[in-house]
Amino acid sequence: MPEYLRKRRREYMLKHPPYWLDGKPRLDIRGKNNPNYSGNAARGKPRPDVRKRMLENNPNKGKFGKVHPCYKEIKKHPFHKSIRELYKYRQWRSNVFRRDNFRCVLCRKGRKGSYVEADHYPVRFIEIIKKYFIKTLEQAINCEELWDINNGRTLCRKCHQANTTRK
């Protein structure tokens, strides 16, 4: 860069410092002799003083569990989770995996390298529960369509996130 452009740029930066400099003009932003340079700028990490200010200004700092403003006392679907914790569900899942040879039916990844998941398809899990008005675990255990391995497929996590519709 020509010297006259560097000089113009330096003058402009003195008058209009970027927002991350807190209004304090600094000429040597990246230099080792700059006291605010932490060496982490190239890796995208904020300077320690900036990180400290970010944590101090956070209104939810140190709030976990019931004191956090986003905490929900009643979980969304505890009944669906209890069905997925049944022995019969684990058995259905392992049967689907064995049938598909522990490989994703869409991208054929599996065994070594990626985690596989079982998916109810073509009829979704929630649709079966609504269709048969399942309200108790006994009704879920007795529902044949819920445990049909022909209504299941093995997917890797990436394909599962891309191909399932969450409403």
Secondary structure as the mmCIF struct_conf table of DSSP 4:
data_model
#
loop_
_struct_conf.conf_type_id
_struct_conf.id
_struct_conf.beg_label_comp_id
_struct_conf.beg_label_asym_id
_struct_conf.beg_label_seq_id
_struct_conf.end_label_comp_id
_struct_conf.end_label_asym_id
_struct_conf.end_label_seq_id
HELX_RH_AL_P HELX_RH_AL_P1 GLU A 3 LYS A 15
BEND BEND1 HIS A 16 HIS A 16
HELX_RH_3T_P HELX_RH_3T_P1 TYR A 19 LEU A 21
TURN_TY1_P TURN_TY1_P1 ASP A 22 GLY A 23
BEND BEND2 LEU A 27 LEU A 27
BEND BEND3 ILE A 29 ARG A 30
TURN_TY1_P TURN_TY1_P2 LYS A 32 ASN A 33
TURN_TY1_P TURN_TY1_P3 PRO A 35 ASN A 36
BEND BEND4 GLY A 39 GLY A 39
HELX_RH_3T_P HELX_RH_3T_P2 ALA A 41 ARG A 43
TURN_TY1_P TURN_TY1_P4 GLY A 44 GLY A 44
HELX_LH_PP_P HELX_LH_PP_P1 LYS A 45 ARG A 47
HELX_RH_AL_P HELX_RH_AL_P2 PRO A 48 GLU A 56
TURN_TY1_P TURN_TY1_P5 ASN A 57 ASN A 57
TURN_TY1_P TURN_TY1_P6 PRO A 59 GLY A 62
HELX_RH_3T_P HELX_RH_3T_P3 GLY A 65 VAL A 67
BEND BEND5 HIS A 68 HIS A 68
TURN_TY1_P TURN_TY1_P7 PRO A 69 CYS A 70
BEND BEND6 GLU A 73 ILE A 74
BEND BEND7 LYS A 76 LYS A 76
HELX_RH_AL_P HELX_RH_AL_P3 PRO A 78 ARG A 84
TURN_TY1_P TURN_TY1_P8 GLU A 85 GLU A 85
BEND BEND8 LEU A 86 LEU A 86
HELX_RH_AL_P HELX_RH_AL_P4 TYR A 87 ARG A 99
TURN_TY1_P TURN_TY1_P9 ASP A 100 PHE A 102
STRN STRN1 ARG A 103 ARG A 103
TURN_TY1_P TURN_TY1_P10 VAL A 105 CYS A 107
STRN STRN2 GLY A 110 GLY A 110
BEND BEND9 ARG A 111 SER A 114
STRN STRN3 VAL A 116 HIS A 120
BEND BEND10 PRO A 122 VAL A 123
HELX_RH_AL_P HELX_RH_AL_P5 PHE A 125 LYS A 131
TURN_TY1_P TURN_TY1_P11 TYR A 132 PHE A 133
BEND BEND11 THR A 136 THR A 136
HELX_RH_AL_P HELX_RH_AL_P6 LEU A 137 ASN A 142
TURN_TY1_P TURN_TY1_P12 GLU A 144 GLU A 144
HELX_RH_3T_P HELX_RH_3T_P4 GLU A 145 TRP A 147
HELX_RH_3T_P HELX_RH_3T_P5 ILE A 149 ASN A 151
STRN STRN4 GLY A 152 CYS A 156
HELX_RH_AL_P HELX_RH_AL_P7 ARG A 157 ASN A 163
#
